């Protein structure tokens, strides 16, 4: 590799990390300072990824896709380098023509960060680390073209003057697989770049296979959703299932690169090979075949994780959940439970019908509360622990809607789970992009009651799940730091309760 590659790819430090090989600790990077000291957040949630003099051994999945797209389309290995942001000053030099940056939450405007910041009155680590990266002197000295994309690119485009403030040449909104080679080719040749590019959803055959390992062995098996929830970005893109052969090729890349775990990613793992044409009912044979093939390639089921499932898919196919539990050895000493992210959204049938009528399919909107309870009961029986997200502050939300949600949460209190309220954040990539977002100033007493209900539930279960989740391979220092983090949350919760 050249000392100063023509193209450098990077992400903020909050993303260029394995989160201690626990993908869901990544949510902790949204923690604000204050009340959490910055050193504590960094220690717990984003230690520096393994690297060779700054060249990342593991990198965010989106960066690996861009890297693969460039190498598949005429760029040589010594022209492209994936670098941890702490080492940018060493690698960005006079020969560097372009720096590609993938971001999740550059300004701290994402739902998790915005919620935590408003409640706790601080700036999230995601925003802190993005600004720290963009202030590198190499950008000012050598003036490479900066091309920014990723799920959080909308924040730079939407926030007044952010693109100019950070010296970003081009913002790419959407999937970059097909457009990246041409953009970087023009940058390397010194051509002017458009300030904004809207990239269409990539055709399956044009989605490249990664060539080097991703953070925590993350591998996407599907893109898009198809349920058409109006507050969600992935649902705006067509659902595409990637071939098993392509998925297994990426499993092989990660295993060869030393990954000890694989995390299969989709908006709903259980709907792999399914969708609207199947009435949003899982096709068990396709899902089980994928998992069996992955296990065979890995030589065992240990350390296979999944990112997301939907409650209706679980409720409609409890047998599939039980089969996967058996396949993956969930409940055994090496895998006491399986963590997964799940959208609960609301307990209000009215809001379900108005903004997410496709969410309950194959059930009806009025069935939603029962679907939720049935699905979470199935998951609890199978030792699947959901991190349930709520969408708070949807346009037209009433006190009655919030009361319905609190009532549903009360029905879930005996089930092992975490419940995370998220502010509705408007984005131009969603149907509700023209509506106002929930802000601290518009929080109502009913919202405060909901936040406290979520916090009480989550603290109760987090304390009992902490030891089995962290396991034996973390240090006593880490466990002490994590206990300190939880104590700060508990103190904040007690203070909030006393003032209500």
C-alpha positions in Angstrom: 0.0 0.0 0.0 1.2 3.5 -0.8 2.2 5.7 2.1 -0.5 8.2 1.0 -3.2 6.2 -0.8 -5.3 8.0 -3.4 -8.4 7.0 -1.6 -8.8 6.7 2.2 -12.0 5.3 3.7 -12.9 5.9 7.3 -15.7 6.3 9.9 -15.9 8.1 13.3 -14.3 6.3 16.2 -17.7 5.4 17.6 -18.2 3.2 14.5 -14.6 1.9 13.9 -14.9 -0.4 16.8 -16.2 -3.9 17.7 -17.9 -2.6 20.9 -16.0 -5.4 22.8 -17.4 -7.9 20.4 -20.9 -7.2 21.5 -22.8 -5.5 18.7 -25.6 -4.1 20.9 -23.2 -2.2 23.1 -23.0 0.1 20.1 -26.1 1.8 21.3 -24.0 3.1 24.2 -22.1 5.4 21.8 -25.2 7.6 21.8 -24.6 8.3 25.5 -24.2 12.1 26.2 -21.6 14.0 28.1 -22.6 15.1 30.7 -23.7 13.1 32.7 -21.4 10.3 31.5 -17.7 11.2 31.4 -16.3 10.9 27.9 -13.6 8.5 29.0 -16.2 6.2 30.5 -18.3 6.1 27.4 -15.2 5.4 25.2 -14.0 2.6 27.6 -17.3 0.9 27.7 -18.6 1.3 24.2 -16.0 2.0 21.5 -12.5 0.7 22.1 -10.2 1.1 19.1 -10.6 -1.6 16.5 -7.7 -4.0 15.9 -5.4 -2.4 13.3 -2.0 -2.5 11.7 -0.4 0.9 12.1 -3.9 2.4 11.5 -5.1 0.1 8.8 -8.3 -1.3 10.2 -8.5 -5.1 10.5 -12.3 -4.9 10.9 -14.4 -2.0 9.5 -18.0 -1.0 9.4 -20.0 -3.0 6.9 -20.9 0.0 4.7 -17.2 0.9 4.3 -16.4 -2.6 3.3 -19.1 -2.5 0.6 -17.7 0.8 -0.8 -14.1 -0.7 -0.6 -15.3 -3.8 -2.6 -17.2 -1.7 -5.1 -14.0 0.3 -5.8 -11.8 -2.7 -6.1 -14.3 -4.4 -8.4 -14.3 -1.4 -10.8 -10.7 -0.6 -11.7 -9.0 0.6 -8.5 -6.0 -1.3 -7.3 -5.3 -2.5 -3.8 -2.6 0.0 -3.2 -4.9 2.9 -4.1 -7.5 2.3 -1.4 -7.0 2.0 2.4 -9.5 1.7 5.2 -8.1 3.7 8.1 -9.0 4.3 11.8 -9.7 8.0 12.2 -7.0 8.4 14.8 -4.4 7.7 12.0 -5.8 10.0 9.3 -3.0 12.5 9.7 -0.5 9.7 8.8 -2.2 8.4 5.7 -3.9 11.4 4.1 -1.2 13.2 2.3 -0.2 15.0 -1.0 -1.2 12.0 -3.2 -4.6 11.5 -1.5 -7.3 12.6 -3.8 -10.5 11.5 -1.9 -11.6 10.6 1.6 -14.7 8.5 1.8 -16.6 8.7 5.2 -19.4 6.5 6.3 -21.6 7.8 9.1 -24.4 6.6 11.3 -25.1 9.6 13.5 -22.7 12.5 12.7 -24.5 15.3 14.4 -26.2 13.3 17.1 -29.6 13.8 15.5 -30.6 10.1 15.2 -33.5 8.9 17.3 -31.4 7.2 20.0 -28.9 10.2 20.4 -31.6 12.8 20.3 -33.7 11.0 22.9 -30.7 10.5 25.3 -29.4 14.0 24.8 -32.8 15.7 25.5 -33.5 13.6 28.6 -29.9 13.8 30.0 -28.8 17.2 28.8 -25.6 16.5 27.0 -23.8 15.9 23.7 -23.6 12.3 22.4 -20.3 10.7 21.8 -21.3 10.1 18.2 -21.4 13.8 17.5 -18.2 14.5 19.5 -16.2 11.9 17.6 -17.5 13.0 14.2 -16.4 16.6 14.9 -13.1 15.4 16.2 -12.5 13.5 13.1 -13.4 16.3 10.8 -11.0 18.6 12.6 -8.0 16.6 11.5 -5.2 18.9 10.1 -4.7 16.6 7.1 -8.0 17.8 5.7 -7.0 21.4 5.9 -3.4 20.9 4.7 -4.0 18.6 1.7 -7.6 19.4 0.9 -8.8 16.0 -0.5 -12.3 15.8 -1.8 -14.5 14.5 1.1 -17.3 12.2 0.1 -19.7 11.4 2.9 -22.5 8.7 2.9 -24.1 6.1 5.1 -27.3 5.9 7.1 -26.6 9.2 8.8 -25.8 11.3 5.7 -29.2 12.9 5.8 -28.1 14.8 9.0 -25.4 16.7 7.1 -27.7 17.5 4.2 -30.6 18.6 6.5 -28.7 20.7 9.0 -28.1 24.2 7.8 -24.5 24.8 6.5 -23.2 21.6 8.0 -21.7 20.5 4.6 -19.9 23.8 4.3 -18.8 23.9 7.9 -17.1 20.5 7.7 -15.7 21.0 4.2 -17.6 18.0 2.7 -17.5 18.0 -1.1 -20.3 15.5 -1.8 -23.1 14.0 0.3 -24.5 10.7 -0.9 -28.0 9.9 0.2 -29.1 6.3 -0.4 -27.2 3.1 -1.3 -23.7 3.8 -2.7 -22.9 0.4 -4.2 -23.5 1.5 -7.8 -22.5 5.1 -7.7 -19.3 4.9 -5.6 -16.9 3.9 -8.4 -17.8 6.8 -10.6 -17.8 9.4 -7.8 -14.3 8.3 -6.6 -13.0 8.1 -10.2 -14.0 11.7 -10.8 -12.5 12.7 -7.5 -9.2 11.0 -8.3 -9.1 12.7 -11.7 -9.7 16.1 -10.1 -13.1 16.7 -11.6 -15.7 18.8 -9.7 -18.2 16.8 -7.8 -21.9 17.5 -7.3 -22.7 18.6 -3.7 -25.5 16.1 -3.4 -26.2 12.7 -5.0 -29.3 10.7 -4.5 -28.4 7.0 -5.1 -31.1 4.6 -6.1 -31.5 1.2 -4.4 -28.9 -1.1 -5.9 -29.9 -4.1 -8.1 -29.0 -7.3 -6.3 -26.4 -8.3 -8.8 -24.6 -5.0 -8.4 -24.2 -5.3 -4.6 -20.6 -6.3 -4.1 -19.3 -9.0 -1.9 -17.0 -7.6 0.8 -13.3 -8.5 0.5 -12.2 -8.0 4.1 -13.8 -8.6 7.5 -16.5 -6.4 8.9 -17.1 -5.3 12.5 -18.4 -8.2 14.5 -18.8 -10.3 11.4 -21.9 -8.3 10.3 -23.4 -9.6 7.1 -26.6 -8.4 5.5 -29.0 -11.0 4.2 -31.7 -8.6 3.0 -32.2 -4.9 2.2 -35.4 -3.0 2.6 -38.6 -4.0 4.3 -41.9 -3.5 2.5 -44.2 -2.8 5.4 -44.4 0.9 4.5 -44.3 2.4 8.0 -44.3 6.1 7.4 -41.6 7.0 10.0 -39.0 4.5 8.8 -36.3 4.9 6.2 -35.6 1.2 5.2 -39.2 0.7 4.3 -38.8 3.3 1.5 -36.5 0.9 -0.3 -37.7 -2.3 -2.0 -37.1 -5.5 -0.2 -34.3 -7.6 -1.7 -33.0 -10.9 -0.4 -29.4 -11.7 -1.2 -28.6 -15.2 -2.5 -27.4 -17.7 0.0 -24.2 -18.1 -2.0 -23.3 -14.4 -1.6 -24.1 -14.5 2.1 -21.8 -17.5 2.6 -19.0 -15.9 0.6 -19.1 -13.1 3.1 -19.2 -15.5 6.0 -16.0 -17.0 4.5 -14.3 -13.6 4.3 -15.1 -12.9 7.9 -14.0 -16.3 9.1 -10.7 -16.1 7.1 -10.2 -12.6 8.6 -10.3 -14.0 12.2 -13.9 -13.1 13.2 -15.1 -15.2 16.1 -18.7 -14.4 15.5 -21.2 -13.7 12.7 -24.2 -11.3 12.9 -26.8 -11.8 10.2 -28.5 -8.5 9.5 -31.8 -7.6 8.0 -34.8 -5.5 8.9 -36.5 -8.8 9.8 -34.3 -12.0 9.8 -37.4 -14.2 9.9 -38.7 -12.8 6.6 -35.7 -13.8 4.6 -37.1 -15.2 1.4 -40.5 -13.9 2.2 -42.4 -10.6 2.0 -45.6 -9.2 0.6 -46.0 -12.0 -1.8 -46.2 -14.4 1.1 -48.4 -12.2 3.2 -45.5 -11.3 5.4 -45.4 -14.8 6.8 -42.0 -16.4 7.3 -41.0 -19.2 4.9 -39.4 -21.4 7.4 -37.5 -23.7 5.0 -35.6 -20.7 3.5 -34.7 -19.3 6.9 -33.6 -22.6 8.3 -31.6 -23.4 5.2 -29.7 -20.2 5.5 -28.8 -20.8 9.1 -27.9 -24.4 8.6 -25.6 -23.4 5.7 -24.0 -20.7 7.9 -23.4 -23.1 10.7 -21.9 -25.7 8.4 -19.4 -23.1 7.1 -18.5 -22.0 10.6 -18.1 -25.5 11.8 -20.6 -24.9 14.6 -23.4 -22.7 15.8 -21.4 -20.8 18.4 -21.5 -17.0 18.2 -24.1 -16.6 15.4 -26.2 -13.5 16.2 -29.1 -11.8 14.4 -29.9 -8.1 14.3 -33.7 -7.6 13.9 -36.9 -9.5 13.9 -40.5 -8.3 13.8 -43.2 -9.2 16.4 -45.8 -10.4 13.8 -43.2 -12.8 12.3 -42.5 -14.3 15.7 -46.2 -14.5 16.6 -47.1 -16.2 13.3 -44.2 -18.7 13.3 -43.4 -19.8 16.9 -42.2 -23.1 15.5 -39.5 -21.4 13.5 -38.3 -19.5 16.5 -38.0 -22.7 18.5 -36.2 -24.4 15.6 -33.7 -21.6 15.4 -33.2 -21.7 19.2 -32.3 -25.4 18.9 -30.0 -24.8 15.9 -28.1 -22.0 17.6 -27.9 -23.7 21.0 -29.6 -20.8 22.7 -30.1 -21.4 26.4 -26.8 -23.4 26.7 -23.9 -22.2 28.8 -22.1 -20.7 25.9 -25.2 -18.9 24.6 -27.5 -18.2 27.6 -29.7 -16.0 25.5 -30.0 -14.3 22.1 -30.3 -10.5 22.0 -32.2 -9.0 19.1 -33.6 -5.5 18.2 -37.4 -5.3 17.8 -39.7 -2.4 16.9 -42.6 -2.2 19.4 -43.4 1.4 18.3 -46.6 2.0 20.2 -49.4 0.5 22.1 -51.9 2.7 20.3 -54.1 0.9 17.8 -55.0 4.3 16.4 -51.4 5.2 15.6 -50.7 1.7 14.2 -53.6 2.1 11.8 -52.7 5.7 10.8 -48.9 5.4 10.3 -48.0 1.8 10.1 -50.9 -0.3 8.9 -48.5 -2.8 7.4 -46.6 -3.3 10.7 -48.9 -6.0 12.1 -49.2 -8.0 8.9 -50.3 -10.8 8.6 -52.5 -9.5 11.4 -54.8 -6.5 11.6 -53.9 -3.2 13.3 -56.5 -3.8 16.0 -54.7 -7.1 16.9 -51.4 -5.3 17.6 -51.4 -5.4 21.5 -52.2 -9.1 21.5 -49.6 -9.7 18.7 -47.0 -8.0 20.9 -47.8 -10.0 24.0 -47.9 -13.3 22.1 -44.6 -12.7 20.3 -42.7 -11.6 23.4 -44.0 -14.6 25.3 -42.6 -16.9 22.6 -39.3 -15.1 22.7 -39.1 -15.3 26.4 -39.8 -19.0 26.3 -36.9 -19.4 23.8 -34.4 -17.1 25.7 -34.6 -14.5 23.0 -34.1 -11.1 24.7 -35.6 -8.2 22.7 -34.4 -4.6 22.8 -37.8 -3.1 22.2 -37.9 0.4 20.6 -40.8 2.8 20.9 -41.6 5.7 18.6 -42.6 8.6 20.7 -44.0 11.9 19.5 -45.5 10.9 16.2 -47.5 13.7 14.6 -51.0 13.9 16.2 -50.1 11.7 19.2 -52.4 12.2 22.1 -52.4 11.5 25.8 -54.7 8.6 25.2 -52.2 7.1 22.7 -49.4 7.4 25.3 -51.7 5.9 28.0 -52.3 2.9 25.7 -48.6 2.4 25.3 -48.0 2.6 29.1 -50.8 0.0 29.6 -49.1 -2.4 27.1 -45.7 -1.9 28.8 -47.3 -2.9 32.1 -48.4 -6.2 30.5 -44.8 -6.9 29.5 -43.2 -6.3 32.9 -42.6 -10.0 33.6 -40.8 -10.6 30.3 -37.0 -10.2 30.0 -36.5 -7.3 27.7 -35.2 -3.8 27.4 -37.5 -1.0 26.3 -36.0 2.1 24.7 -38.2 5.2 23.8 -37.1 7.0 20.7 -38.1 10.5 19.7 -39.7 10.7 16.3 -37.1 12.4 14.1 -38.2 13.7 10.7 -36.0 12.9 7.7 -36.4 13.6 4.1 -36.0 9.8 3.3 -39.3 8.9 5.1 -42.9 9.6 4.2 -43.3 11.8 7.3 -40.3 14.0 6.3 -42.3 17.3 6.4 -43.6 16.9 9.9 -42.1 18.4 13.0 -39.8 16.2 15.2 -40.3 15.7 18.9 -38.0 18.1 20.9 -37.3 18.6 24.6 -39.5 21.6 24.6 -42.5 19.7 23.4 -42.2 16.8 25.9 -45.5 16.5 27.9 -46.1 15.1 31.4 -47.5 12.0 29.7 -44.2 11.5 27.8 -42.4 11.8 31.1 -44.5 9.0 32.6 -43.8 6.9 29.6 -40.0 7.5 29.8 -40.0 6.5 33.5 -42.0 3.3 32.8 -39.4 2.4 30.2 -36.5 3.2 32.5 -37.9 1.3 35.4 -38.5 -1.8 33.2 -35.1 -1.6 31.5 -33.1 -1.0 34.7 -34.8 -4.0 36.3 -33.9 -6.4 33.5 -30.5 -4.9 32.6 -29.2 -5.6 36.1 -30.2 -9.3 35.9 -29.0 -9.7 32.3 -25.7 -7.9 32.7 -23.6 -10.8 34.0 -24.6 -13.4 31.3 -24.4 -10.8 28.5 -20.9 -9.5 29.4 -19.7 -13.1 30.1 -16.3 -14.1 31.5 -14.1 -12.6 28.8 -14.3 -9.0 30.0 -12.0 -7.6 32.7 -13.0 -6.7 36.3 -12.2 -3.1 35.4 -14.7 -3.2 32.6 -17.4 -4.7 34.8 -16.7 -2.0 37.5 -16.9 0.7 34.8 -20.2 -0.7 33.5 -21.6 -0.8 37.1 -20.6 2.9 37.4 -22.5 3.6 34.2 -25.6 1.9 35.4 -25.4 3.7 38.8 -25.3 7.0 37.0 -28.5 6.0 35.1 -30.1 4.9 38.3 -29.3 8.2 40.1 -30.7 10.2 37.1 -33.9 8.1 37.2 -34.3 8.7 40.9 -33.9 12.4 40.5 -36.3 12.5 37.6 -38.9 10.6 39.5 -38.6 12.9 42.5 -39.3 16.0 40.4 -42.4 14.7 38.7 
